[in-house]
Amino acid sequence: MSEEFKNLVQLSEVSCEKFANRELFGVKKGGAWKWMSYADFKKLVDDFRGGLASLGVGPGDKVGIIANNRVEWAVAAYATYGRRAAFVPMYEAQLPKEWQFILDDCGAKVAIGATQEIYDKLKQIQKDCPSIEHVIGFDLPAENPDSFGALCKKGAENPVDNEYPDAEETAGFIYTSGTTGNPKGVILSHGNITSNINAVQQIFPFEPSDRSLSFLPWAHSFGQTCELHALLSIGCSLGINDDVANLVANLAEVQPTVLFAVPRIFNRIYDGVNKQMSDKPGFIQNLFRNGISNATKKSKGEGVSALGGLGLSLADKIIFSKIRLKFGGRLKYAISGSAALSTEVAEFIDALGIDVYEGYGLTETSPIATANYPRNRKIGSVGKAIPGVKIVIDNAVTEDPINGEILVYGPNVMQGYHKRDDENAKVLMTDGGFRTGDMGRLDDEGYLHITGRIKEQYKLENGKYVVPSPLEEDLKLSPFIANVMIHGHNKPHNVALVVLDMDSIEKWGRENGVSGDWENNPKVRELIKQELADRSGSFKGFERPKNFAVISEDFTTDNGMLTPTMKLKRRNVLEKYGPTLDGLYSSGASARA
């Protein structure tokens, strides 16, 4: 390991000096990628820090920002740390009322907006948020005194040195989007975050030559700590993805060696590859399926026949290598977090020749608590506790001898929720532990397995407990199902609200002479009924949905059905579709939305 970091100012300063001439950030402009060096980045941080100082930003102040990933985001973050102030990121996709709540709740002194539109909204919010003294806009014309350029110019003319926070000082607030109520501000110290960075450097063999294509939001702890801070600490480079729609094309151009993603992205890869294979000749389809099967056996240490090995080699040469080329051809690590990844999907990606490493944690744990890593990997688990962290399973909460609530102990545990003493009392234990609210078990080798979320667990009328999210993930592997929510609280059995994957359904319709009202088409319902049956084969009998409704509008952040980190807002779905779901229990229900 190179250096034991105590704060994020030290981390940035050490890396920018050690890797001054290396590429740090890449941005696509005019169809070409332009790369900025660590030295160039340091100059911008120094200038913006001076600009923040000219606004009176100092120890204990809060700087709020509403922006997607971009160079200026990272500049503002490290400049804020260098003033011993706290950085408070938000999502562009959030509603203005959420921005206002967060800025008011944290007492932001400065609010930064990415675009002219966000800047204008922040100026309106400022009228009702007395703590905000200054509003800055990244995209404002340089002659505007509130612009990023103007503030950097002022800072360059009036430079100030870095100030170095203690490990216990607050680095930032990350507001959990929350599936219910107002978001909670998770207070993370410099020591919290750097404990994660130091642990990553001990267990994961990243090198300065590694590169990522960054598309996970840095406003979320996974993207911020695991990608931005961790890779910068090692001297790696990060291409900044401009739009999710361009992700695959940009992967081919940036040629990353590491991909940080959430299960939703890996599910899309799984689905996309399988759809492509379905259009290939029978020989190629068989070669592909057998290749995946034999690669999975080999990964598990099981024997592969000579003929199977030959087939695998052929599949890799003809099929798998071409798939890897679509991701740039250099991808070594696929790192999944934020939610549980299906074992089937993980084995599939792994079989393509891309090593999958799944980890676990929460914003409240900075975020990493456990991780799979080279020579310590078990697909289907979320890995072992990282250095300095201890995992304990509390079986008393669930009254289950195997699965219990996951408790986390270590230097990564948050300082608490901002101004939420009641909430802190629920999760912060007197012995230093953190109650995650997640259910899991530890196997004999110390690997953690996630089995659900306690607050999502509900009881059917027959007394059986159901944890819906793992079941939903399995159902979403159907190429015809874009999203799904299982429902059954205090009901006789489970039902499902199924969102159609319209691209797949329309293609299937053309091939089978089916068209019209997809949501009410009896042939579509028969297709989905069969898909649900096929995908729920491993479910317990009481877990399988006995009826379902079909809709074509997906769950998104825009319609309020998903959080910015793509978690299902069950309450919002129930508010809109509750009558439809309840109708599935009536005698002779049509099961149509």
N, C-alpha and C positions, 0 to 999 in steps of 0.2 A: 504494500500500500504506500502511496506517495506521501500524503500530508493529512494530519488530523485537523479537520476544519472545526472552528469554534463558532464562526458566524459567516453569513453570506457575503459580507464585505470582504473578508479575508479570502474567501473562495474566489470571488471575481478578480480580486487584485492579483492573487497568485497565478491564476490561469492566464490572465491577460498579459502578464509579464513572461511567463514560461512559454506560452504558445503564441507570442505576439504576431508572428508571420503566418500562422496557420489560418485557414478559412474557418469562420465561425457560422455566420448566417448567409443563406442563399435565398434570393427573392427573384421570382420570375417577372421580367419586364420586357414587353415587346416580343414575347415568344422565346426569350433567352434568359438563362439563369445568371444573375450577377451575385458575386460572393464578396462578403465583407470580412476583413481579417479581425482577429482578436484585438490588435492594436487600434484599428479604426473604431471598433466598438468601445474600447476603453476611452477614447477621445470623446465620443458622444456622451458616455456616462459621466465623465468629468465635467463636461459642459453643462449637461442638464442638472447635475448636482449643484453646480454653482447657480443655475437658474432657480432651482427650488430654494436655495439659501436666500436669494434675493427676494423671494416671496415670504420669507420668514419661517420656512419649514424647518423644524428642528426636532430634538428628541421628544418622543411621545406623541407627535402629531400624526395625523392619518391622511394618506393620499389615496383617493379613490380613483379607479380607472374603469372605463367601459370601452373595451376594444377586443377584437379578435387577435389571434397571434400575429405579431409583426415585430420588426426590429425595435420600433419605438416603445413597444410594450416592455421588452426586456431592458431597454435603456432606462425607462422610468422606474422600473422595479429596483434595479441595482443602484440607481441614483438616490432613490428613497432610502434604501438600506444605509447608504453612506451618510445620510443625515440623521441616522438613528430614529427614523420615523417608520411608521407601519404602512404597508402597502395593502390596499383593499381592492381586489379585482372583481369585476362583474362581467356578465355576458351581454353582447350586443343583442342577443335574442330575447333577453328579459324585457318585461314590460316597464315603462317609465315609473309606474307606481312602486315596482320592486326596487328600482334604482334609488328612488326617493327614500324608501324605507331604510335601505342599507346605508346610504350616505348620512341620513339623520341618526340612525342607530349607532353608527361607529363614531359620529362627530367629525366627519371629514373636513379638513381645512382646505384642501385642494381637490377639485374634481376634474378628471381628464376624460375627454371624449374622442373617439376615433375619427368620426366624420363631422361634416358641417351640421347635419341633421341632429346628431347626438349632442353636439356642442350647444345647439339652439335649445334643445330640450333641457339640458343641464342649466342653462341660464334661467329657464323658467322655474326649474326645481330650486335653484338658489334663492328665489324669493321666499320660499317656504322652509328653507333649511338654513337657519342662522349660522351654523358652524362654517359653512362654505364661504371662504373669503376670495377664492380665485377659481376660475374655470379656464381650462386649457384645451385647445383642439389640435390634434395631430395634423389634420388635413387643411387647416386654415392657411391662407396666403401668408408668406413669410413676413410681409409688412404689418400684419395684424399683431399687436403686442401680446395677444393671448395665444399665439401660435407656438407650436413646438420649436420651429426655427428661431423665432424671436427670443424664446426663453434660453435656447442653447447659446445664441449670440451673446445674450446678457451674461450668461454663466462663463463663457470664454473670456469675456472682458473683466469679470470679477471672480476668478477661480477660488475655490475653497477645497481644503484637503478632506479626505475621508475621515469620518468619525467611526470608531470601532465599538459596536454594541457588545455588551456582555451576552453570554449564552442564554441567560434568562430573559433578556429583553425581547419584546414582541417584534417579530419580523413582519407579520401580517395577519389579517383576518380573512378567512375564507368562509363565505356564507354558504351553508348547505342549502341546496335548492328546496329540499323538503317536499314530501308528497302531501303534507297537510300543513296548514297554517303559514305564518311568516317564517322566512329563513332565519337560521341561527348563526351568529358569527362565531366561528371556531377560531380561538386565539392560538396561534402557533408561534413559538419562540424561535430564535435563531438556533438554539441548541436542539429543539425538536427536529427541525428540518435537516440540520447538518448531521444529526445522529443517523438519519436515513442515508445521507450521502456517504458518510464514512463506512456504513455497513455495506452499501452497494459496491464500494471500491474493494472491500475485502473479499466479496463472494463472486463478483461478476467480472469476467476478463475483458472489459471494454478497453479499447486502445485509442490513441489520438486519431488513428486512421479511420475509425468508425464514423458512420454518418447515418442520420435519421432523416425521414421526411415528416416534419411535424404537422399534425393536423388535430391532435387532441388539444382541447383548450387549456392554455396555461392558467386560466382562471380557476381550473379544477386542480386539486392537489396532485392527482396522478400525473397529468401532463406537466405540471409545474416542477414538482420535485424530481420525479423519475426521469423526465426527459430534459427539460431546460437546465435545471441546476446540476443534475448528475452528469450529463454529457459535457456541459461547460467545464465542470470541475476536472474532467479528464483530457480536455483539449480536442474533443470531437467537433464535427460540424453538423449543422441542422438546416436542411432546406425547409422553408416555410411554405406549406401548401396553401394555394390561393383559394381553392374551392373544393369541397368534397366530391363534386361531380367530376373534377379533373384529377382525382387521386390516382387512378390507375395509370393514366398518361404521365403524370408527374413522377410516379415511382420509376417508370422506365427511363426517364430523363435524369433524375437525381441519383439513381442507382444506390439506394441506401443499403447498409449492412444490418441495420436494426430497425424494426418496425414496432412502435408502441401503439397499441390499439385496444379497443373494448370488444367484447364478444359480438356485438352487432356487426362490426366490420368483418371479423373472421367468419361469421355466419354468411355474410354476403359473398365472401370469397368462396366458401363451401358451395353455396347455392349457385353462384355464377359458373364455377368450373363444372359442376354437375349438369347444369343446363347446356353448356357448350358440348359436353360429351354426349348428351342425348341426341345431338344432331349428327354425330359421327357414324361411320360405318360400323357394323356389328363387330368386326375384328378389332377395331380400335377401342370400342366400348369394353369388350372382354379383356383386352390387354390392360386397359386402364383399371378396371375393377380388380383384376387379379394382382396387378402391380400394387395398388393401395393395400390390398389384403396381405400380401407378402411383406411389404415394407413395414406394416404394423406388427406383424409377427416378429420380424427381425428386430424391431425397436424394443419389443418386450422380451427379447432374448430367447424366443421360441425357434425351433428348427424350421428351416426352409429347404425344400428339396432342391436338387440340382436344376430340375426343370423350372421350379418356381424362381430360383435365383436368376436363371437365364431370362425368364419372362420379366422379372423386376428390372434387370439391366436394360432390356429392350424398352420397357415402359418408360424408364428414366430418360433414355436417349431420345425416344420418339415423342413422348408426351410431357413428362414432368419437367424436363429441362426447358421446354418451350413455355410452360406455365411460369416457371421461375424467371424467365426472361421478361415476362410482362411486369414483374416486380423489380426489374432492373438487373437481374442476374447475379447480384452480389449478396442477397439477403441471407444472413447467417442466423439471426435471432428474431423471433416473433414473440413479443412480450405482451401478455394480456392481463388486464386488471379491471377494476371498477365493478365487475359482476362475474358470476360463475360462468366459465366457458364449458360448453358441452364436451364430454369426453370424446364423442364421435367426431366433432369438429376438430378438436385438438389432435386426435390421431390422424385425421385426414390431412391437415396442414403439415404435420410432422412427416407423414408418408411422402409428401411432395418434395421432401428434402430441405425443409425449413424447420429448424428446431424451435419448438414452442415451449415457452416458459411462463407459467401462470403464477401470479402472486395474489396476496390478499391484504386488505387494509381498508381504512376509512380515512376521511379527511381528519378525523379526530386523532389518528395515529400517524399523521404527517406524510404520506399515508401508509407506508409499507410496514406490515407486521410479520408476514411470512412470505417466502418466495421459493420457487424452484430455481435451480441454477446448475451450471455444468457439473456433472458427476454427482449431483444431488437433485434428481428429478424423478417425479412419479406422475405421469399423466393421469388426470382424474382427481388429483389433489391440488391444493394451492401452496404446497411446499412446506418447508420447515421454518421455524422462527428465525428471523435474521439475527446477526450478532448483537448482543445486548438486550434482546427482547425475550420475554417468556410468555408462553400461551398456557392458559389454564381453562379447563372445561368445567362449568358449573352445572352439574346435573340436577341440582335441587330446583332450579327454575323451571325446567321442562318436565321434571318427574320421569325422565327417561334415563336408563342406566348407561346408554351409549352416547346419545346426542344431547348436548347441553349448550348453555349460552357460552360463547367465546369471550374470555376475559384476556385483556392485553396488559402486560406490565413492561415498562421500559422507558428510556429517555425520549421516545417518540410520542408519548401520550401528551395530548394537548394541555394547555394551561387552563382551559375551561371555555364555556360559552359566554360571550360578552353580555353582561347584564341579565343573565339567566340563572340565578342562584338555585331556583327550584329544579331546573333541568340538570344543573351540575350535580346536585345532590342525588339524582337518579342514576347517574352514570359514573361519576368519579368516586371510587371507593376509598375508604380511610387508609387502606394499606397501599395505595398508589395504583391500584388496578383500574382499568377502564372497561365498563360493561358495553359490549358492542351491539347487543340486540340481535346478533346473528347466531344461528344454531350451527353446531358442527361437532366433529369428533376428531380425536388424535389416534392415528394407528400405532402399531407397535414400533414403527421406525421413526415416529415423531412427525410424520406428515399430517397436515391438517386437511380435513375434508369438510366442505361447507354443505349443509343440508337445508338451509332456508333462512328466512328472516322471521324472528319471533312475532313481531307485530303483524306480519302478514298471515300468520297461522290462524286458521279458524276451525270450528268444530261443526260437523254435520249433525243432523238430528239423531243419527244413530250413535253419536258419541265419538266417532272417528275424527282424528285431527288431519287436516290437509295443509300442506305448505305449497302454495300454487306456483311460485316463480320457477323452480326447477322443472316442473311439469310443462309450463308454458315454453320454456327454452327448447325442450324436446319437440314440442308440437310445431314450433317455428322453423324447424329444419325441413318441413315439407316445402317443396318449391312453390306450392300454391297458397301458402299461408304467410302473409307479410307480418302479421302480428296477431296476438291472441290474449284474451284475459279469461281465466277460469274463475268461476263464482260459485259459492255454495254455502255461505255463512248461515248457520241455523236452518239449512234447507235439507230435504231428504236425500239429495245427491248433487253432484257437480253438473254445471252447464258451462258452455263456453261462448264467448263473443269472438268470432273469427273475422279478421281483416283479410280480404283477398289480396293476393299478389297479382295485380291487374295485368302486368306484362305476361306472366305465365298463364293466367286464365285466358287472356285474349288469344295467345298463341295456341293453347289447347283447344279453344273454341274454333279457331280456323281449321285446325287439323281434324276436328271431329264434327264439323258442320253445325256447331252450336253458336248461337248469337242471341242478342236481346238484353233483357233486364237480368244482369248477372246475379244480383242479390236475391232474386226471386225465381231463378231458373232451376227447375227440379233436377236437371242433369248436373248442374254445378253443385247442388246440394248433395247429390249422390257421390260426386267426386270428393267433396270435402268430408263427407261421412266416412268414406273409405280411408282418406288420409288420416283422419283423427284416429280411426281404429288401428291403422298400421303404425302410427307414431306413438300410440299409447300402450303398445304391447307389453312394455316393461313396467307399466303402472300397476299399483295394487287395484283390485276391483273397484273399491269405493272411490279411488282417485279419478277414474275415467269419466269424462263428461258424458252424460246420458242424452243430452240434447244440445243444440247449438243454434246460434243466430249468425247470419252472414251480413257483413257490411263491406263497403268498398273504400270508405274514407279511412286512411291510415291514422294511427296514433302519432302525433308529432308535437314538437315544442310549440309550434305556432297555434295549434288548436287546444293547447293546454293539457294534452293527454300524457305528455312525457316531460320529465325534468330536463334541464340542459345537458345532463349526463346520461340521458336516454333511459332513465328508470320510469316505470309505469306509475302514473298518478291515478291510483285505483279510485280514489274518491271522485275525481273529476269524470272518469269513465262511467262510474255508477250514476253520477248526477245526470248524465246525458242518456245513458242506455239502461238505467235501472228498470224502467217499466218493461223494456224489451226482454231483459234477462228474467225478470219475475214472471213474465208471460210464458216462459219456457216450461214452467212448472204446472201450468193449468192443463186440464184434461183436453186432449186433442190439440195441443199447441202447435201452431204452424212453424214455429221456430224461425221466423223470418223477421229481420229488423225492419 
